[in-house]
């Protein structure tokens, strides 16, 4: 049956266009109940259970299915995800509304629907002849949708009665909308609020904790007086932003001071790019990363950023007078030029809340159900939750979601989501760091896995179309030990004309991941593989990453090859790109490849190929450095794990060999060659990577540090920086050059992906290359998959598709990739930090040599070369008399009593794990040498006082 909808739409030119939409209604849409005689059991996707074994409900004891409305799905997703809740009918009307209102919840509900064990069934009520409803005259879209949901619920109950005469199956309508519930009951539909239903599940009392508290008024503190001003409605905020009364921006809370935040203003107005907010009332219930509207205060009320470190420690959550006293502390007398544009939050444009990891701060009041939750991220306020499991949750990492923030409450309200496990446990802490850095790490869904090739897999004739057979070439891969996701392989051979042929062969991942399917969407969302200390979070499923795409030796693999003809001076004479089939002759580690190159007895084809590659790589590197490419240094750490406990037993900095550099040179060359090719073909739609030059102010610290050693670092161009770093040697202090390069790394900007049609500065500063992209790691980077697709179209090996040549879509992809790469880096650092803590927990207290990287007003930041570990030695401690400190920013130096510390000075420090704060355990460093009375710790640790009992804890490694 066909229905037509006609409506008028205004065009951009001001005309009116008549649009006719056709809407098909069908008779063959199944209800999802297996064995249903009325619809012949027809259904698509996971089905409901024939006899639902639902949790025992005191309200509806007979077997039943649940049918939630849109708001229940949006706000009570944590309840619906619980294993206790099964057999849920998700209506198309509800799903469409959720999709429009919240992408994260929509993704979660799709995942639940795809989980066979949950028995969630999607019913396309909008295309079912008996459940479709048309909007009536004078009825708004919301009321029409509510009616459509009730019609579907009523139809289901009548339909299930037809299944069999003795069938007592019911469909229970779950809604938190009072009016909707009343109408449903009038129409004879069994209906309950989510809270009523959950509280009726006597066998699952823990589910009550997962209920979101929705009505802000109901959950206001009974005795609480109004603390915050009302948020203006969205319509008023939009008018105010349009007229310039208010400014829109992203709220960034401070880590150091919970009473301070900044708002980064959106738009092109360079003036007032950043607005400072101080004090609870001006922060007005905004949470880190929210999009807010702010009102600029008059200049007489502007303040300077506070240098006070303030942590929110109060358990008495309503003691607002104390807050006002603390706010006065922030306002110290400062010169006028220190004042910054200051404002207050007048409304919230978009909440960007996520589930937060942290720990419960149990209430002091016995039998209390209300407790405060302290998030691990110091930028997030504490959250008030109700739970009956407080005693069981003490000392555990838990997840909490925010539900709302009433005007008379010092803290937002939230609900318990999940218990992650004991604090300090490896699995728990890994889960926390993945969640806190927003790394997608759930197992791949069935929908994603369904697009993988069926095993056993082999190369077919169809696969060979537009592909060259290079299986005869002596190709090999060189990687770190234990590498299973081998992206790249190389070959080098002499041609009859005396020139050399060099090939870089990259896994052809885009052959397996086709545009737009679930596998492609999931890879795009993940953006990158994340390497933690002892696990890898893959971007693509293991069948591809470690098997079919991995260029292992002695198996046929599909590749994308970049092949150059070069002379013996590494000058490129010809370049060819082709899809290919290869068969790698060896999978070597860097050490094995180096041994072959250096061995006088080995002259086989693989070794000859490696020697040729190595010789050319040295010439390429020399030429690159002459152009001004930077060789920077960062201490990378490797843990040696105990094979049984998987605890770190040794920690060392990574050793780099000639072969590391050899592989790197050819990867860089391939990336540059491909960047030129795709930009030639797609000037507006190439995905490229750029590295902006740092502003001169970034180099101040490096220039001053070098000057303190009578060395000059020039920073006007990348070339002059590279050359002056090369010259900055000290015969008496060989490690100085490494320290300078580490410091230079800190001055750099972040490299980013961008779309060529949306930018005009392509330059890669660090590589001194006018154009660059990523082509060589498609197993672990989604950017490379897009680049492969562009290159395949450019060489006629594959067809294009609309999104590939849509620069706005490409710009969105780049934005997500840049975010995912940044978060992956932070997660990797957090993993190293956690494993370093485990290492020192078992090691007890150790003393090591260190070098000063930075001097601060009351501390020095040091680097310990042996462990590649950085840490801060503080000279001011709570409850101890403060030493005389004189800080000189120009030299830079810090004088403590009569000892002066300069950048790069060698010191000796004591390293230990401080477990006094369970949530934020950290490595603590103290000065051993030079000896400063009252500051340095004696070398003998047996009589050192480390927080009293803490000493024993650290020494025993418990």
Secondary structure, 3 states (H helix, E strand, C coil): CEEEEEEEEECCCCCEEEEEEEEECECCCCCCECCCCCCCCCCCCCCECCCCCCCCECCCCCCEEEEECHHHHHHCHHHHHCCCCCCEEEEHHHHHHHHHHCHHHHHHHHHHHHCHHHCEEEECHHHECCCCCCCCCCCCHHHHHHHHHHHHHHHHHHHHHCCCCCCCCEEEEECCCHHHHHHHHHCCCCEECHHHHHHCECCCHHHHHHCCCCCCCCCCCCCCCCCCCCCCCHHHHHHHHHHCCCEEEEEEECCCECCEEEEEECCCCCCCCEEEEECHHHHCCCCCCCEEEEEECCHHHCECCCCCCECCCCCCCCCHHHHHHHHHHHCCCCCHHHCECEEEEEEEEECCCCCEEEEEECCCCCCCCEEEEEECCCCCCCEEEECCCHHHHCCEEEEEEEEECCCCCCCEEEEEEEEEEECCCHHHHHHHHHHHCCCCCCCCCHHHHCCCCCCCCCCCCCCCCCEEECCCCCCEEEECCCCCCCCEEEEEEECCCCCEEEEEEEECHHHCCCCCCHHHHHHHHHCECEECCCCEECCCCHHHHHHHCCCCECCEEEEEEEEEEECCCCCEEEEEEEEEEEEECEEEEHHHHHHHHHCCCCCCHHHHHHHHHHHHHHHHHHHHHHHCCCCCCCCCEEEEECCCCCCEEEEEECCCCHHHHHHHHHHHHHHHHHHHHHHHHCCCCCEEEEECCCCHHHHHHHHHHHHCCCCCCCCCCHHHHHHHHHHCCCCCCCCHHHHHHHHHHHHCCCEEEEEHHHCCCCCECCCCECCCCCCCCCCCEHHHHHHHHHHHHHCCCCCCCHHHHCHHHHHHHHHHHHHHHHHHHHHHHHHHHHHHHHHHHHHCCEEEEEEEEEECCCEEEEEECCCCEEEEEECCCCCCCCCCEEEECCCCEEEECCEEEECCCEEEEEEEEECCCCCCCEEEEEEEECCCCCCCCCCCHHHCCCCCCHHHHHHHCC
